[in-house]
Amino acid sequence: MAHMHALSLNISEADMLPCLSKQVLGMECPGCGLQRSVALLLNGQVAESFLMYPGLYPMMLFFGFAALDHFIGFRQGPRITSALGLLTAGAILVNFLLKIIN
């Protein structure tokens, strides 16, 4: 019987797109941490991914539901999509403000 190995991706900082805001203004943008968060999630590090960029999880819900709604057409789809969009924007904004304060 073959031994199964967990998928592990080796993504380094050199593989990621640089943040223009960080390079030009010297400060992080609201999206800083998203790429690292996705890399952590793809490596199975769920908690670390959340701590790196909490907005990733509502963002995945938002895009996932929006795609389902596009193909299935839920009766309350637009309302739910809007609520998930606001939740995502709020999570990103709160995370960004906390970075600025700390």
N, C-alpha and C positions, 0 to 999 in steps of 0.2 A: 504494500500500500504506500502511495506517495505521501511524503510529509508536506503539509501545506504551510507556506510562510505568509505572514501578513505583508501587505503591500506597504512599502516605505519609500517615500519620495525624498530625495536629497536636494532640496531647493535652498540655495544660498542667497545672501543679499545681492551678490553679483548678478543673479538671474532675474532680479526684480527691477521693475521700472523705477527710476528715481523720482522723488517728489520735487516738482518744480518750485512749489511754495517754500519748501525747506531749503532748496538751493539758493533761491533768489532772495526771499524774505527772512530766512533763518528761523522760520517757525513752521510747525506742523500744520497740515491742512486737515479738514474734517475727514478725509479719506485715509490719512496716515495710519498704517497698521492693518489695513484691509488685506493686502497681499500676504503679509506674514500670517494673518489669521486664517486665511484660506489654506496656506501651506500647512499650518498646524492641524487644521481640521482634516485635511487629506492624509495626514500621518496619524490620524486617530487620537490626537490630543485635543479632545473636545473642550475640557475646562480651560486649558491654556489658550485655545483659540478664542473662547468667549472673553477671557480676561484681556487678550490683545486687542480685540475689536468687537465689543458687544453688539454693535449694529448689524453684524453679519447674519445673525439668526433671524431677526425680524425681516431682514432683506431677503433671505432665502424663502421665508414664508410668503412675502409679498410677491416675488417673482414666480414662485411655484403656484400660488393661487391664481395670479393673473394669467398664467399659461393655461391652467385648468379651465378657468372661466372663459378664456378665448375659445377653447375647443368644446366645452360642455355648455356654457351659457347659463350659469346659475341665476335664479330669479333675483337674489340679493347681491349678485356679483359686483356690480359697480360700488355699492355701499361698502361691502367687505374689502374690496380692493382699495378704496379710499381710506378706510380705517387702518389697514395694514401699511399703506403708504405713510400715513401720519405717524404710526407707531415706529416705522423705520426711520423717518426723518427725526423724530423725537429722540430715539436712541442714539443716532449719530450726533445730534446737536448736544445732548447731555454729555456724551463721551468727550466731545471736542471741548466743551466748556470745562469739564473736570481736568482735562489735560492742560488747559490754559491756566486754571487756578493753581494747580499743583506744579 
